[in-house]
Amino acid sequence: MSYALLIVIATLCYAGYNIFIKVSGDHVPDEASSTILATIAVQCAALSASLCFLLFQLKNGVQIAGLSQKTYAWAILAGISIGIAEIVYVFIFSGLSGSQQTVRAGSVIPFVVGGTIVITAITSVIVFRETLGMSQVCGIFLMLAGLISIYFGQ
């Protein structure tokens, strides 16, 4: 499978994640006091998808052993990060955050995703010593301008 196709699939699935979190939050009843069970449902569904992929790999004879302790440690930190992000995301969209305004997916999701891209690009230069081309630098500045516009345009 080509990297381009995998990137498209990952992008579509990540977009689905963002959209479905918003829709889930929109369906939280007024009498609800917590969204934690919805967050756990997201995490259980993600675990189920991973387990299905594991079974598929085992069925096809793919070797799954050989990962280092550092691989697991960083993966666990990634899981903690996405778990906290999911908790906050569902909470934001549920209306339980105390805001009387409707939280718009068109503002929150682009801000979170765009902010993630900017932080990741900067981290890739500082931590991973990667270089950015001029078009990437311009894109980051345009994204920052877009984030500022989204934030102040609410």
CORMOWO-V515183 format. One record per residue. N is the residue number from 1. SS is DSSP state (helix for helix, strand for strand, loop for the rest). NEAR is the number of other ideal C-beta (glycine too) atoms within 12 Angstrom. D_CENTER is the distance of its C-alpha to the mean C-alpha in whole Angstrom. Layout:
# CORMOWO-V515183
n->[N,N]
ss->[SS,SS]
near->[NEAR,NEAR]
d_center->[D_CENTER,D_CENTER]
This chain:
# CORMOWO-V515183
n->[1,2,3,4,5,6,7,8,9,10,11,12,13,14,15,16,17,18,19,20,21,22,23,24,25,26,27,28,29,30,31,32,33,34,35,36,37,38,39,40,41,42,43,44,45,46,47,48,49,50,51,52,53,54,55,56,57,58,59,60,61,62,63,64,65,66,67,68,69,70,71,72,73,74,75,76,77,78,79,80,81,82,83,84,85,86,87,88,89,90,91,92,93,94,95,96,97,98,99,100,101,102,103,104,105,106,107,108,109,110,111,112,113,114,115,116,117,118,119,120,121,122,123,124,125,126,127,128,129,130,131,132,133,134,135,136,137,138,139,140,141,142,143,144,145,146,147,148,149,150,151,152,153,154]
ss->[loop,loop,helix,helix,helix,helix,helix,helix,helix,helix,helix,helix,helix,helix,helix,helix,helix,helix,helix,helix,helix,helix,helix,helix,helix,helix,loop,loop,loop,loop,loop,loop,loop,loop,loop,helix,helix,helix,helix,helix,helix,helix,helix,helix,helix,helix,helix,helix,helix,helix,helix,helix,helix,helix,helix,helix,helix,helix,helix,loop,loop,loop,loop,loop,loop,loop,loop,loop,helix,helix,helix,helix,helix,helix,helix,helix,helix,helix,helix,helix,helix,helix,helix,helix,helix,helix,helix,helix,helix,helix,helix,helix,helix,helix,loop,loop,loop,loop,loop,loop,loop,loop,loop,loop,helix,helix,helix,helix,helix,helix,helix,helix,helix,helix,helix,helix,helix,helix,helix,helix,helix,helix,helix,helix,helix,helix,loop,loop,loop,loop,loop,loop,loop,helix,helix,helix,helix,helix,helix,helix,helix,helix,helix,helix,helix,helix,helix,helix,helix,helix,helix,helix,loop,loop]
near->[9,8,9,10,11,12,13,14,15,15,16,14,17,21,18,19,27,31,21,25,37,29,19,29,35,21,17,27,14,9,9,18,13,17,29,21,17,29,29,17,18,28,24,16,21,22,17,14,17,17,14,14,16,16,14,14,15,14,11,11,8,13,9,15,10,9,13,10,10,10,13,13,13,14,16,15,14,15,18,15,17,24,22,17,27,32,27,23,34,38,28,33,34,33,25,24,21,10,16,8,12,18,29,19,25,17,24,32,29,25,29,30,28,27,23,22,24,28,20,21,28,21,16,17,18,13,11,12,9,14,12,21,12,10,11,20,17,14,18,26,18,18,26,22,17,22,26,17,16,23,17,11,14,17]
d_center->[23,23,20,20,19,16,14,15,14,11,10,12,10,6,9,10,7,7,11,12,10,13,15,15,16,18,20,21,24,26,28,25,24,21,18,17,18,16,13,15,16,12,12,16,15,12,15,17,16,16,19,20,19,21,24,24,24,27,29,29,30,27,28,25,27,27,24,25,24,22,20,19,19,16,14,15,14,10,11,12,9,6,10,10,7,8,12,11,10,12,15,14,15,17,20,21,20,23,23,25,24,21,18,17,14,15,15,12,10,11,12,8,7,11,11,9,11,14,13,12,15,18,17,18,21,22,21,21,24,22,24,23,25,26,24,21,22,24,20,19,21,21,17,19,21,19,17,20,21,19,19,23,23,22]
